[in-house]
Amino acid sequence: MFFINKPQLKKPRALGVLLLYNDGDILEDVIKSLLNNNHQIIAWNHGSNDKTDIILKHYKHEILESKFIPRSFDFYKLYPAMSENIIKNYKDKFDWISWPDDDEILEGHKRDKSYYEYLTEAFNSKYNWLQFNNFNFWFTNKDDLSIKSPVNRIKYYCLFPDCAPRIRSWRANCTNIREFNHNPLPGEKSPTLFNLRHYPMRSKEQAIRRVKHDRANMQREGQYYHYNKMRGNLDL
C-alpha cells in the first residue's frame, strides 16, 4: 500500500488591522479572535472615550502599533490613512491582511476549521482577496446580562444579504487605498464567500448611544445614512 503525502500548505504571516471607536465592550473579543488566528495586530484609536484605551493597554505587548487619532481627524480619511500606513510599513513584512470592523469576528466559509486555516488555503490558492457574508447579531431581552462577552452573550442573528460588499481579507502586496473596505482589490476574488459575525447593537443602552452620539451626523453623500434613519425610528 502506498501513501501519498499531500503538499504542505505554506502558512501566511498575517496582520490584523483595527480602526477603533467606542466599541470597547467587544474589543477584547475581537483582539482575542485575531490573536487566536495567528495574526499580529496594529490598531488606531479614533478618539474613543469608553474603555477602548484600557483594553489596548492590557494587550500592549501583543500589539505591534497602537496609535491615538483625535476625533477631529475626518472619519472619511481614516481608511485611506491606514491604507497608506500598511502600504508603507507592513505590506512587505506580511503575507496577508485581515481588516475587520472593530465589532466583527471573522470566520471561514464553514466552522469545521479555524479562520486562519481557511485563510491559509486562500493564501495557497490563485485568489487575492476575500469577501464575507454579513451575519448581524442583535441583543434581545433574552440575553443573559451576567455574561460579559457580547460574543458569548448574544445569540440572535440574521444574514444581511444586500449590504455593501464586506471585503475584509487580502494578500498584503495587493493592498490599495481602502474605501471602508467595500472596494475591490487587484487580482481575482475568491468565489467562496467567507463569513463574519457583526455585533453593531449589543444592548439597549449601547444601541441608543451609538445612534444618538457615537455614529450621529456621519452621513455624507449617501454613506452612513442608516444611523440617521435609525435615530428617527427609536420607538419602533
SEGUNU-541898 format. One line per 3 residues: number of its first residue (from 1); for each residue x, y, z of N, C-alpha, C. Coordinates in Angstrom, 1 decimal, always signed. Atoms other than C-alpha are relative to their C-alpha. Last residue first. Layout:
! residues N
NUM> X:Y:Z:X:Y:Z:X:Y:Z ~ ...
***
This chain:
! residues 236
236> +0.6:+1.2:+0.7:-40.2:+51.1:+16.8:+0.5:-1.3:+0.7 ~ +1.1:+0.5:-0.7:-39.5:+54.0:+19.2:-0.6:-1.3:-0.6 ~ -0.4:+0.7:-1.2:-36.0:+54.6:+18.0:-1.2:-0.6:+0.8
233> +0.9:+1.1:-0.3:-37.2:+55.3:+14.5:+0.3:-0.7:+1.3 ~ +1.4:-0.4:+0.2:-35.8:+58.7:+13.6:-1.0:-1.0:+0.3 ~ +0.2:-1.1:-1.0:-32.3:+57.8:+15.0:-1.5:+0.5:+0.0
230> +0.4:+0.7:-1.2:-32.5:+54.6:+12.9:-0.3:+1.0:+1.1 ~ +1.3:+0.7:+0.2:-32.6:+56.6:+9.7:-0.5:-0.6:+1.3 ~ +1.0:-1.1:-0.1:-29.8:+58.9:+10.9:-1.4:-0.6:-0.2
227> +0.1:-0.4:-1.4:-27.8:+55.7:+11.6:-1.0:+1.2:+0.2 ~ +0.8:+0.9:-0.8:-28.6:+54.3:+8.2:-0.1:+0.4:+1.4 ~ +1.3:-0.6:-0.2:-27.2:+57.2:+6.2:-0.9:-0.7:+1.0
224> +0.3:+0.0:-1.5:-23.7:+56.0:+6.7:-1.3:+0.7:+0.3 ~ -0.6:+1.0:-0.9:-22.9:+56.9:+3.1:-0.3:+0.2:+1.4 ~ +0.7:+1.3:+0.0:-25.3:+58.7:+0.7:+0.7:-1.1:+0.8
221> +0.1:+0.4:+1.4:-23.0:+61.7:+0.0:-0.6:-1.5:+0.0 ~ -0.6:-0.9:+1.0:-22.1:+62.1:+3.7:-0.2:-0.7:-1.4 ~ +0.5:+0.2:+1.3:-23.9:+60.7:+6.8:+0.7:+1.0:-0.9
218> -1.1:+0.5:+0.9:-21.8:+60.8:+9.9:-0.4:-0.1:-1.4 ~ -0.4:-1.0:+1.0:-24.1:+63.1:+11.9:+1.2:-0.5:-0.8 ~ +0.9:-1.1:+0.4:-24.5:+60.6:+14.8:+0.7:+0.9:-1.0
215> +0.1:+0.0:+1.4:-22.4:+57.5:+15.0:-0.9:+1.1:-0.6 ~ -1.2:+0.5:+0.5:-21.2:+57.7:+18.6:+0.0:+0.0:-1.6 ~ -1.3:-0.7:-0.3:-23.9:+60.1:+19.8:+1.1:-0.6:-0.9
212> +0.2:-1.4:-0.3:-27.6:+59.3:+19.1:+1.3:+0.8:+0.1 ~ +0.8:-0.8:+1.0:-27.3:+56.1:+17.2:+0.0:+1.5:+0.3 ~ -0.6:+0.1:+1.4:-24.4:+54.5:+19.1:-0.7:+0.9:-1.0
209> -1.2:-0.9:+0.0:-25.6:+55.8:+22.5:+0.6:+0.0:-1.4 ~ +0.5:-1.4:+0.0:-29.1:+54.3:+21.8:+1.2:+0.9:-0.1 ~ +0.7:-0.4:+1.3:-27.6:+51.0:+20.8:-0.4:+1.4:-0.1
206> -1.1:-0.2:+1.0:-25.2:+50.9:+23.8:-0.6:+0.3:-1.4 ~ -0.7:-1.2:-0.4:-28.1:+51.4:+26.2:+1.1:+0.3:-1.1 ~ +0.8:-1.1:+0.3:-30.3:+48.8:+24.5:+0.7:+1.3:+0.2
203> +0.9:-0.2:-1.1:-27.5:+46.3:+24.5:-0.9:+1.2:-0.4 ~ -0.3:+1.0:-1.0:-25.1:+44.8:+21.9:-0.8:+0.1:+1.3 ~ +0.8:-0.4:-1.1:-26.0:+46.6:+18.7:+0.0:-1.1:+1.1
200> +0.1:-1.4:-0.1:-23.4:+46.5:+16.0:-0.8:+0.5:+1.2 ~ +0.8:-0.3:-1.2:-22.3:+42.9:+16.5:-0.1:+1.5:+0.2 ~ +0.0:-1.5:-0.2:-21.2:+41.6:+13.1:-0.9:+0.3:+1.2
197> +1.0:-0.3:-1.0:-20.2:+37.9:+12.8:+0.1:+1.5:+0.4 ~ -0.4:-0.8:-1.2:-18.3:+37.4:+9.6:-1.2:+0.1:+0.9 ~ +1.1:-0.5:-0.8:-18.5:+34.7:+6.9:+0.6:+0.9:+1.1
194> -0.2:+0.3:-1.4:-16.3:+33.7:+4.0:-1.1:+0.6:+0.8 ~ +0.1:-1.1:-1.0:-17.6:+33.8:+0.5:+0.3:-0.6:+1.4 ~ +0.6:+0.5:-1.2:-16.2:+31.2:-2.0:-0.1:+1.2:+1.0
191> +1.5:+0.1:+0.2:-15.6:+32.7:-5.4:-0.7:-0.5:+1.2 ~ +0.4:+1.4:-0.2:-12.2:+34.0:-4.3:-1.5:-0.1:-0.2 ~ +0.7:+0.3:-1.3:-11.6:+37.4:-5.8:-0.3:-1.5:+0.1
188> +1.2:+0.7:+0.1:-9.0:+37.8:-8.6:-0.6:-0.3:+1.4 ~ +0.0:+1.5:+0.1:-6.4:+40.4:-8.8:-1.4:-0.6:+0.1 ~ -0.5:+0.6:+1.2:-6.2:+44.0:-7.6:+0.0:-1.5:+0.0
185> -1.4:-0.1:+0.1:-8.6:+44.9:-4.8:+0.6:-0.5:-1.3 ~ -0.8:+1.2:+0.4:-12.3:+45.5:-4.8:+1.5:+0.4:+0.1 ~ -0.5:+0.0:+1.4:-14.0:+48.4:-2.9:+0.9:-1.2:-0.2
182> +1.1:+0.4:+0.9:-16.1:+47.9:+0.3:+0.5:-0.2:-1.4 ~ -0.1:+1.4:+0.3:-13.3:+48.0:+2.9:-1.2:-0.5:-0.8 ~ +0.8:+0.7:-1.0:-14.5:+51.4:+4.1:+0.0:-1.5:-0.2
179> +1.2:-0.9:-0.1:-12.9:+52.8:+0.9:-1.0:-0.8:+0.9 ~ +1.3:+0.6:-0.4:-9.5:+51.2:+1.1:-1.0:+1.1:+0.1 ~ +0.7:-1.0:-0.9:-6.5:+52.6:-0.8:-1.4:-0.5:+0.3
176> +0.2:-1.3:+0.7:-4.8:+49.5:-2.2:-0.6:+1.0:+1.0 ~ +0.7:-1.0:-0.7:-3.3:+46.4:-0.6:-0.1:+1.3:-0.8 ~ +1.1:-0.6:+0.8:-2.4:+43.8:-3.1:-0.6:+1.2:+0.6
173> -0.6:-0.7:+1.1:+1.0:+43.0:-1.5:-1.0:+0.6:-1.0 ~ -0.6:-1.3:-0.4:-0.7:+42.1:+1.7:+0.5:+0.8:-1.2 ~ -1.4:+0.1:+0.0:-2.9:+39.4:+0.1:+0.6:+1.4:+0.3
170> -0.7:+0.0:+1.3:-6.5:+40.0:+1.1:+1.5:-0.2:+0.2 ~ -1.2:+0.9:-0.1:-9.1:+40.0:+3.9:+0.6:-0.1:-1.4 ~ -0.7:-0.2:-1.2:-12.1:+42.2:+4.9:+1.4:-0.7:+0.0
167> -1.3:+0.5:+0.4:-14.2:+42.9:+1.9:+1.0:+0.2:+1.1 ~ -0.9:+0.1:-1.1:-17.7:+43.2:+3.1:+1.3:-0.6:-0.4 ~ -0.9:+1.1:-0.1:-19.6:+44.3:+0.0:+0.9:+0.1:+1.2
164> -1.2:-0.3:+0.9:-22.3:+46.9:+0.7:+1.0:-1.2:+0.2 ~ -0.8:-1.1:-0.5:-25.3:+45.3:+2.3:+1.1:+0.2:-1.0 ~ -0.2:-1.1:+1.0:-27.8:+43.2:+0.4:+0.7:+1.2:+0.5
161> -0.5:+0.4:+1.3:-27.6:+39.9:+2.2:+0.3:+1.1:-1.0 ~ +0.3:-1.3:+0.7:-27.8:+40.9:+5.9:+0.5:-0.1:-1.4 ~ -0.8:-0.4:+1.1:-28.0:+37.4:+7.3:-0.5:+1.3:-0.5
158> +0.6:+0.3:+1.3:-29.7:+37.0:+10.7:+1.0:+0.5:-1.1 ~ -0.7:-0.5:+1.2:-28.7:+36.8:+14.3:-0.8:-0.2:-1.2 ~ +0.9:-0.3:+1.1:-30.0:+36.2:+17.9:+0.8:+0.6:-1.2
155> +0.2:+1.2:+0.8:-27.4:+34.5:+20.2:-0.9:+0.3:-1.3 ~ +1.0:-0.3:+1.0:-25.8:+37.4:+22.0:-0.1:-1.2:-0.9 ~ +1.3:-0.3:-0.6:-24.0:+36.5:+25.3:-1.1:+0.1:-1.1
152> +0.5:+1.2:-0.7:-20.8:+34.7:+24.2:-1.5:+0.2:+0.4 ~ +0.0:+1.1:+0.9:-19.9:+37.3:+21.5:-0.5:-1.3:+0.7 ~ +1.1:+0.0:+1.0:-21.1:+40.1:+23.7:+0.0:-1.2:-0.9
149> -0.4:+0.0:+1.4:-18.6:+39.0:+26.4:-1.3:+0.0:-0.9 ~ -0.6:-1.2:+0.4:-19.7:+39.9:+29.9:+0.3:+0.1:-1.5 ~ -1.1:+0.5:+0.9:-22.2:+37.2:+30.6:+0.6:+1.3:-0.6
146> -1.1:+0.4:-0.8:-24.3:+38.4:+33.5:+1.2:-0.4:-0.8 ~ -0.8:-1.2:-0.1:-26.6:+40.2:+31.0:+1.2:-0.3:+1.0 ~ -0.4:+0.1:-1.3:-28.1:+36.8:+29.9:+1.1:+1.1:+0.3
143> -1.4:+0.1:-0.3:-29.8:+37.8:+26.7:+0.3:-0.1:+1.5 ~ -0.3:+1.4:-0.5:-33.5:+37.0:+26.4:+1.5:-0.1:+0.3 ~ +0.2:+0.1:-1.4:-34.4:+40.7:+26.2:+0.2:-1.4:+0.6
140> +1.4:+0.2:-0.3:-32.7:+40.8:+22.8:-0.2:-0.1:+1.5 ~ +0.5:+0.3:-1.3:-29.4:+42.0:+21.5:-1.5:-0.2:+0.1 ~ +0.7:-1.1:-0.6:-28.5:+41.8:+17.8:-0.5:-0.4:+1.4
137> +0.5:+0.5:-1.3:-26.1:+39.8:+15.8:-0.5:+1.2:+0.7 ~ +0.2:-0.9:-1.1:-25.7:+40.6:+12.1:-0.6:-0.6:+1.2 ~ +1.0:+0.5:-0.9:-24.3:+38.0:+9.7:-0.1:+1.0:+1.2
134> +0.1:-0.9:-1.2:-22.5:+39.8:+6.9:-1.2:-0.6:+0.8 ~ +1.4:-0.2:-0.4:-21.3:+37.3:+4.3:-0.1:+0.7:+1.3 ~ +0.6:+0.7:-1.2:-17.6:+38.0:+3.6:-1.5:+0.2:+0.0
131> +1.2:-0.7:-0.4:-15.5:+38.8:+0.5:-0.8:-0.8:+1.0 ~ +1.2:+0.7:-0.5:-12.0:+37.5:+0.1:-1.1:+1.0:+0.3 ~ +0.7:-0.7:-1.1:-8.9:+38.7:-1.8:-1.4:-0.7:+0.2
128> -0.7:-1.1:-0.7:-6.0:+37.6:-4.0:-0.8:+0.6:+1.2 ~ +0.8:-1.2:-0.2:-7.0:+34.2:-5.4:+0.7:+1.0:+0.9 ~ -0.3:-1.0:+1.0:-4.6:+31.7:-7.0:-0.7:+1.3:+0.3
125> +0.8:+0.1:+1.3:-4.7:+29.4:-4.0:+0.5:+1.2:-0.9 ~ -0.6:+1.0:+0.9:-2.1:+28.9:-1.2:-0.8:-0.2:-1.3 ~ -1.4:-0.5:+0.2:-3.2:+32.1:+0.6:+0.7:-0.9:-1.0
122> +0.1:-1.1:+1.0:-6.8:+31.0:+0.3:+1.3:+0.5:-0.4 ~ +0.4:+0.6:+1.2:-6.0:+27.7:+2.0:-0.1:+1.1:-1.1 ~ -1.2:+0.6:+0.5:-4.1:+29.6:+4.7:-0.3:-0.7:-1.4
119> -0.8:-1.0:+0.6:-7.2:+31.8:+5.2:+1.3:-0.6:-0.6 ~ +0.6:-0.3:+1.3:-9.3:+28.7:+5.7:+0.8:+1.1:-0.7 ~ -0.2:+1.2:+0.9:-6.8:+27.5:+8.4:-0.7:+0.3:-1.3
116> -1.3:+0.1:+0.5:-6.7:+31.0:+9.9:+0.3:-1.2:-0.9 ~ -0.2:-1.0:+1.0:-10.4:+31.2:+10.2:+1.3:+0.0:-0.6 ~ -0.1:-1.4:-0.5:-10.5:+28.0:+12.1:+0.1:+0.9:-1.2
113> -1.4:-0.4:-0.2:-11.8:+24.7:+10.7:+0.1:+1.5:+0.4 ~ -0.7:+1.2:-0.3:-15.1:+22.9:+10.8:+1.5:+0.3:+0.2 ~ -0.6:+0.0:-1.4:-16.9:+26.2:+11.1:+0.8:-1.2:+0.3
110> +0.7:+0.9:-0.9:-17.7:+26.9:+7.4:+0.7:+0.0:+1.3 ~ +1.3:+0.2:+0.6:-17.0:+29.7:+5.0:-0.8:-1.1:+0.7 ~ -0.1:+0.6:+1.3:-14.1:+30.8:+7.2:-1.4:-0.2:-0.5
107> +0.1:+1.4:+0.1:-14.7:+33.2:+10.1:+0.2:-0.5:-1.4 ~ -0.2:+0.7:+1.3:-14.0:+36.8:+11.0:+0.0:-1.5:+0.1 ~ -0.8:+1.2:-0.2:-15.4:+38.5:+14.2:+0.0:-0.8:-1.4
104> +0.1:+1.2:+0.8:-16.7:+42.0:+13.8:+0.9:-1.1:+0.3 ~ +1.1:+0.8:-0.6:-17.3:+44.9:+16.1:-0.3:-1.2:-0.8 ~ -0.3:+0.3:-1.4:-14.0:+46.7:+15.5:-1.1:-0.7:+0.7
101> +0.4:-1.1:-0.8:-14.5:+46.4:+11.7:+0.2:-0.4:+1.5 ~ +1.5:+0.0:-0.4:-12.5:+43.6:+10.3:-0.3:+1.4:+0.6 ~ +0.3:-1.3:-0.5:-9.1:+44.1:+8.5:-1.5:+0.0:+0.3
98> +1.4:+0.1:-0.4:-7.3:+40.9:+7.8:-0.4:+1.3:+0.7 ~ +0.6:-1.0:-0.8:-4.1:+41.3:+5.8:-1.4:-0.4:+0.3 ~ +1.4:-0.1:+0.0:-1.9:+38.6:+4.4:-0.5:+1.0:+0.9
95> +0.5:+0.7:+1.2:+1.7:+37.9:+3.5:-1.5:+0.3:-0.2 ~ +1.0:+1.0:-0.2:+3.4:+40.3:+5.9:-0.5:-0.6:-1.3 ~ -0.4:+0.8:-1.2:+6.6:+42.3:+6.1:-1.0:-1.1:+0.3
92> -1.1:+0.8:+0.3:+6.3:+43.8:+2.6:+0.5:-0.9:+1.1 ~ +0.4:+0.9:+1.1:+2.8:+45.1:+3.1:+1.2:-0.9:-0.4 ~ +0.3:+1.4:-0.4:+3.7:+46.5:+6.6:-0.2:-1.0:-1.2
89> -0.7:+0.6:-1.1:+5.2:+50.0:+6.7:-0.2:-1.5:+0.2 ~ -1.4:-0.5:-0.3:+4.5:+52.0:+3.6:+0.7:-0.9:+0.9 ~ -0.8:+0.0:+1.3:+1.5:+50.1:+2.1:+1.4:+0.4:+0.3
86> -0.2:+1.4:+0.3:+0.0:+49.5:+5.6:+1.0:-0.1:-1.2 ~ -0.9:+0.6:-1.0:+0.4:+53.1:+6.6:+0.3:-1.4:-0.3 ~ -1.4:-0.5:+0.3:-1.1:+54.3:+3.3:+1.0:-0.5:+1.0
83> -0.5:+0.8:+1.2:-4.1:+52.0:+3.9:+1.4:+0.5:-0.3 ~ -0.5:+1.3:-0.4:-4.4:+53.5:+7.4:+0.5:-0.9:-1.2 ~ -1.2:-0.2:-0.8:-4.6:+57.0:+6.0:+0.5:-1.3:+0.5
80> -1.1:-0.3:+0.8:-7.1:+55.9:+3.3:+1.3:+0.2:+0.7 ~ -0.4:+1.2:+0.7:-9.3:+54.3:+5.9:+1.1:+0.2:-1.0 ~ -0.7:+1.0:-0.8:-9.2:+57.2:+8.2:+0.4:-1.2:-0.8
77> -1.4:+0.1:+0.4:-10.0:+60.0:+5.7:+0.8:-1.1:+0.8 ~ +0.0:+0.4:+1.4:-13.8:+59.6:+5.9:+1.4:-0.1:-0.5 ~ +0.2:+1.4:+0.1:-13.5:+59.8:+9.7:+0.1:-0.5:-1.4
74> +1.1:+0.3:+0.8:-12.0:+63.3:+9.5:-0.2:-1.5:-0.2 ~ -0.5:+0.5:+1.2:-9.5:+63.8:+12.3:-1.2:-0.6:-0.8 ~ +0.1:-1.0:+1.0:-11.2:+65.8:+15.0:+0.5:-0.4:-1.4
71> +1.3:+0.1:+0.7:-11.7:+62.6:+16.9:-0.2:+1.1:-1.0 ~ +1.0:-0.8:-0.6:-8.0:+62.6:+17.7:-1.3:-0.1:-0.8 ~ +0.3:-1.0:+1.0:-6.0:+59.6:+16.4:-1.2:+0.9:+0.6
68> +1.2:-0.8:-0.3:-4.4:+57.6:+19.2:-0.1:+1.0:-1.1 ~ -0.1:-1.5:+0.2:-1.9:+55.0:+17.9:-1.3:+0.6:+0.3 ~ +1.2:-0.6:-0.6:-1.1:+51.4:+18.8:+0.1:+1.5:+0.0
65> +0.1:-1.4:+0.1:+1.4:+49.5:+16.6:-1.4:+0.4:+0.6 ~ -1.2:-0.6:+0.6:+2.7:+46.0:+17.1:+0.0:+1.5:-0.1 ~ +0.4:-0.9:+1.1:+0.0:+44.9:+19.5:+1.3:+0.7:-0.5
62> +0.4:+0.8:+1.2:+0.6:+41.8:+21.6:-0.3:+0.9:-1.2 ~ -1.1:+0.9:+0.4:+2.6:+43.5:+24.4:-0.3:-0.8:-1.2 ~ -1.1:-0.8:+0.6:+0.1:+46.3:+24.6:+1.1:-0.8:-0.5
59> -0.6:+0.9:+1.0:-2.8:+43.9:+25.2:+1.2:+0.7:-0.7 ~ -0.1:+1.4:-0.5:-3.9:+45.4:+28.5:+0.7:-0.9:-1.0 ~ -1.1:+0.1:-1.0:-3.1:+48.9:+27.3:+0.2:-1.4:+0.5
56> -1.2:-0.1:+0.8:-5.4:+48.4:+24.3:+1.2:-0.1:+0.9 ~ -0.2:+1.3:+0.6:-8.2:+47.2:+26.6:+1.3:+0.0:-0.8 ~ -0.4:+1.0:-1.1:-7.8:+50.3:+28.8:+0.2:-1.4:-0.6
53> -1.4:-0.2:-0.3:-7.8:+52.6:+25.7:+0.5:-1.0:+1.1 ~ -0.9:+0.5:+1.0:-11.0:+51.1:+24.5:+1.4:+0.2:+0.3 ~ -1.1:+0.7:-0.5:-12.8:+51.7:+27.8:+1.0:-0.6:-1.1
50> +0.5:+1.1:-0.9:-15.1:+54.5:+26.6:+1.3:-0.8:+0.5 ~ +0.1:-0.5:-1.4:-13.9:+57.9:+25.3:-0.7:-1.1:+0.9 ~ +1.0:+0.7:-0.9:-12.7:+56.7:+21.9:+0.0:+0.7:+1.4
47> +0.6:-0.9:-0.9:-10.8:+59.4:+19.8:-1.0:-0.7:+1.0 ~ +0.5:-1.3:+0.5:-10.1:+57.3:+16.8:-0.8:+0.8:+1.0 ~ +1.2:-0.3:-0.8:-8.0:+54.5:+18.3:-0.4:+1.4:-0.4
44> +0.1:-1.4:-0.2:-5.6:+53.1:+15.7:-1.3:+0.3:+0.7 ~ +1.3:-0.6:-0.4:-4.7:+49.5:+16.0:+0.1:+1.5:+0.1 ~ -0.2:-1.4:-0.2:-2.0:+47.2:+14.6:-1.4:+0.6:+0.2
41> +1.1:-1.0:+0.0:-2.2:+43.5:+15.3:+0.6:+1.4:+0.0 ~ -0.5:-1.2:-0.7:-0.2:+40.3:+14.7:-1.0:+1.1:-0.3 ~ -0.2:-1.3:+0.5:-2.4:+37.5:+13.5:+0.7:+0.9:+1.0
38> -1.4:-0.2:+0.5:-2.2:+33.8:+14.3:+0.3:+1.3:-0.7 ~ -0.1:+0.4:+1.4:-5.9:+33.0:+14.5:+1.3:+0.5:-0.6 ~ +0.2:+1.4:+0.0:-6.0:+33.1:+18.3:+0.1:-0.6:-1.4
35> -1.2:+0.6:-0.5:-4.5:+36.6:+18.1:-0.1:-1.5:+0.0 ~ -1.2:-0.2:+1.0:-7.2:+37.8:+15.7:+1.2:-0.7:+0.6 ~ +0.3:+0.7:+1.2:-10.1:+36.3:+17.8:+1.2:+0.1:-1.0
32> -0.2:+1.4:-0.2:-8.6:+37.6:+21.0:-0.2:-0.9:-1.2 ~ -1.5:+0.2:-0.1:-8.4:+41.1:+19.6:+0.3:-1.5:+0.3 ~ -0.6:-0.2:+1.4:-12.1:+41.0:+18.5:+1.5:-0.3:+0.0
29> +0.4:+1.2:+0.9:-13.3:+39.5:+21.8:+0.6:+0.1:-1.3 ~ -0.8:+1.2:-0.5:-11.3:+42.1:+23.8:-0.3:-1.2:-0.8 ~ -1.3:-0.1:+0.6:-12.9:+44.9:+21.6:+0.9:-1.2:+0.5
26> -0.3:+1.2:+0.8:-16.4:+43.9:+22.4:+1.4:-0.1:-0.5 ~ +0.6:+1.2:-0.6:-17.1:+46.3:+25.3:+0.2:-1.3:-0.8 ~ -0.9:+0.6:-1.0:-14.6:+48.8:+24.0:-0.6:-1.2:+0.6
23> +0.5:+1.4:-0.1:-16.6:+49.6:+20.9:+0.8:-0.8:+1.0 ~ +1.1:+0.3:-1.0:-16.2:+53.3:+21.3:-0.7:-1.3:-0.2 ~ +0.7:-1.2:-0.6:-14.1:+54.0:+18.2:-1.2:-0.5:+0.8
20> +0.8:+0.2:-1.2:-11.4:+51.7:+16.8:-0.8:+1.3:+0.4 ~ +0.4:-1.4:-0.3:-9.8:+51.1:+13.5:-1.0:+0.0:+1.1 ~ +1.2:-0.5:-0.7:-8.2:+47.7:+13.6:-0.1:+1.5:+0.0
17> +0.0:-1.4:+0.0:-5.8:+45.8:+11.3:-1.3:+0.5:+0.6 ~ +1.3:-0.5:-0.2:-4.8:+42.2:+11.7:+0.0:+1.5:+0.2 ~ +0.1:-1.3:-0.8:-1.6:+41.1:+10.1:-1.5:+0.3:+0.1
14> +1.2:-0.7:+0.1:-0.9:+37.5:+8.9:+0.0:+1.3:+0.9 ~ -0.1:-0.9:-1.1:+2.3:+35.8:+8.1:-1.1:+1.0:-0.1 ~ -0.3:-1.5:+0.2:+1.0:+33.2:+5.8:+0.3:+0.7:+1.3
11> +0.9:-0.8:-0.9:+1.3:+29.4:+6.3:+0.4:+1.5:-0.1 ~ -0.8:-1.1:-0.6:+2.6:+27.5:+3.3:-0.9:+0.9:+0.9 ~ +0.4:-1.3:+0.3:+0.5:+24.4:+2.8:+0.9:+1.0:+0.7
8> +0.2:-0.8:-1.2:+2.3:+21.1:+3.0:-0.3:+1.4:-0.5 ~ -1.0:-1.1:-0.2:+1.9:+19.0:-0.1:-0.4:+0.9:+1.2 ~ +0.5:-1.3:+0.6:-0.4:+16.0:+0.5:+1.1:+1.1:+0.2
5> +0.0:-1.1:-0.9:+1.6:+12.8:+1.2:-0.5:+1.3:-0.7 ~ -0.5:-1.2:+0.7:+0.7:+9.9:-1.0:-0.2:+1.1:+1.0 ~ +0.6:-1.2:-0.6:+0.6:+6.6:+0.9:+0.5:+1.2:-0.7
2> -0.8:-1.2:+0.1:+1.3:+3.4:-1.0:-0.8:+1.2:+0.6 ~ +0.9:-1.2:+0.0:+0.0:+0.0:+0.0:+0.9:+1.2:+0.0
***
